[in-house]
C-alpha cells in the first residue's frame, strides 16, 4: 500500500507508527524478507513480536540490512496504549548500528519515536508519527545525523471491503514525500493492495492471505530506473 500504515492497527506498526499496536487483540509474531531491486547485497530481513496486556501492547522488533562490507542493524522496543475506542498513543526506543567492513569500524546510537492515532468518525482515522525528534547523531567515525522524520496522514474506510490511505512524510533535511494506498478485501481470505509513493516515484502491488491464524503477504515495489523489489511476510496470531 505504498508503505502507508500510519492509521493501521497491525503487527508491523512497529515500523510505521507504533500507536497501531494498541489496536491488536491477540499476541502476534512475524517475519519478513525484502530484496531491494533483486540484489542479494541489498537484502533486508526483520522480525517483530507484539503482546497486548490490558489497555496496552508491548512490541519488539529487529531489522538487518546489507552485506559483509556494509550493514545496518536496528532493534526496537515499543509500548502503545489505547484511551477509549478512539485514541491510541505510543513511544518507541530504537538501537541503531552501522558497520562498514572490517577496517572502517562501526557506530551505534539510541533514538526514539512518538506516534498517535485518532478516530474522527466511524470511517475516518488520522495518524501522526515523529521519528528521532532530538536529532541524534550516529557517532563513531561517521558523525552523521540520523534522519528526523515527520509523518501525518489519514485512512478512510469506504466499506468493510475497501480502505484508502493518504500520507505525507517530511525529512527535515529533504523534500517531502507523498504516499497513497488502497486495500480491497473481497472475502475473508484475500486482500488486494496497491499504492504509489513520490520522491522518487514508485508503484506498489501486493496480495495478502489470511488462513486461520496465519497471514501470508506478498508484495512488489517498482521503480522505473532500478527495477523491482519483492517482499514476503509471514505473521502468526496466537
N, C-alpha and C positions, 0 to 999 in steps of 0.2 A: 504493500500500500504506500509506496513512495517513502519508506522509512518514517511514516507518520505513526503516532501512538500516544500523543500527549493526553488524550481523553479516554484511552482504552484501559480496561482492567484486565491485566494479563501477567503471566509469569515474567515476560520479557520487558515489563515496565521497569525492571532494574536497569535497563539500558536506555530507556526513552523518557520515562517520568515515574519515579518510584512511588508516587502517590497512588498509581493504579494498583499496587499490591494490596491496598486496603479493600479492594473490591473482590478479592479472592475469597472463596468459602471453603476450600479444601487445600491441604498441603500438595504442592506440585513441584516436580523436578524436571529439568530439561537440558538438552544439549543441542548445539548447532555447529555446522561447518560451512564455511564460506570461502570460495576460491576466487579471489579478485582477478577478473579478466583471464580466467583459466590458467593462472600461473601458480605452481606449487610454492614458489618463493614468496608469494603474496597471500598465502592461505591464512585464514583466521578461524579459530575454534574457541568455543566457550561453553560454559555450563552455568546453571542457576538453580537455586532451591528457594522456595517460599513457604512459610509456615504461619497460617493465621492463628492468633491467640486472642480470643475475646474481640475487642474492637480494633486491635492492631494486628499487623503482619510483619514478621521478620523475613528479610531476604538476604541471601548471599549469592555472589556471582564471581566468575573468573573468566578472563579472556587472555588469549595469546595470539599475537600477530607477528609474522615474519619468518626468518630462517636463520641459519648459523651466523651470518655476517651482520644481521640486523634483526632485532626482535623487540617487541613491546609486550609488557605484561600488565594486566590490570586486575585487581581484586577489590571487590566492593562489599560493604555491609550496609543494609538499609533498614529503616523502621518506618512503617506507614500506619496511619490511624484514620479511622472514619469518624466523623462528627455528624451523627444522624445519617440519613439516607442520601443527603445531597452535597456533602463536603468531605473531601479527603485531603490529607497533607502528609508530607514525608520529608525525611532527611536521610542523606546517604553519604558515607565516607568511603573514599577510594584510595587505594595504594597504586601508584603508577611506577613502573620500572622500564628503563630503556637500556639496551646493551648493543654496542657497536663492535662486533668482532672481539678477539682476544686482546688486541693491542690498543684499543681505543677506550677501554674502561666501560663503566656503567654509571647510571644515576637513577635516583628514585625520589619520590615526593608523595605527600599525602594531600588530598584536596577533598572538597565537599560539594554537595549539590542540594538544592531545595526544590520541592515540587508540590503542586496543588491541583486538584480537580474540583469543579463545582457544577452542579446541575441547575440550570436556569429554568428549564421546562422539562416535561416528561421526555421530550425528544432531543433536547439540546444540552450538551455538556461543553464546558470550556476547561482548558488546562494551561498551566504555565510551569516552566522549569528553568532554573538558573544553575549553571554548572561552573564551578570554580569562581565564585563571586569575589574571593580575596586575591585573585590573580597570582596564584602560587607559581614559582619557577621550578623547573625540573632539577636544577642544581648540577653538581658534579662538573665535568669538563664541558658541558653544553651550555649551561646558564640560560636556557630558553624558557620563556614563559608558557605555561600550559594555557591553551585557548580558554577564554571566558565566553560562554555561550548563553544567550538569552533566547528562550523559545516560548511561543504562545500560539494557541490555536483552538479550534472547536471541532466537535464531532456531532453530526446530526443524523438521527435515526429516522428515516422516512417510513419504515415499516419494520416488522420483525425480520424481514429478509434483506433489507438494504441500509447500509451505513455509508456516509460520506464524511471525510475528514479534510480539513484545510489548516495548514500551519505555516508559521514563519519562524526562521532561525537567524539570529544575528550574532556572528563572531565580532566582538567589538573592534577587532583589527582587520576585518574583512567585510566584503559586501554581503548583504542579506541574501538568504535563500528561501524559496517558497516551495512547499510540498503539498501535494494533494493525493488523496487515496480514496478508493471505493471498494467496498466488500459486499458481495451478493451471496446470500445464503439460501439456496433454493430448497434444501431439505435438511434433515437432521445430521447428515453425514458430511455434505460437501460445502466448502466455502471457496468462492472465486474472487480473486483480488487483482486490482491493478492500481497504478499510480504514476505520478510524474514529479520530478524534482528539477529545480533550476540550479545554476551555478556550480558545475556545468549541467546541461540538460541531460537527464537520464530517464528512461522508461522502465517501468517495473511491472512484472506479471507474476502471478502465483496462484496456487491452489492449496487448500487445507482439507484434511480428512479427519473427522472425529469418530473414533472407533472405541466405544465404551469408555475406558479410562485413558486411552492413548490418543494423542494428537500428532498427526504427521503433516508437516508443512514443507512445500516445495516452492521455490521462487527463483526468479532470474532478474537481474538488473542489466540494462543495456545502455551503453554509452557509445555513440557512433564512432568516436576516434579510437577507442581502446578495446571494444568488443563486449563480451558478456561476462557477468559474474553470477554463477549459480550458487544457490543457498539451500541447505536442507536442515530442518529442525525436527526434534522429537521431544514431546512432553508426556509425562505420566502423572495423572491425578490420583492421589492415594485415597 
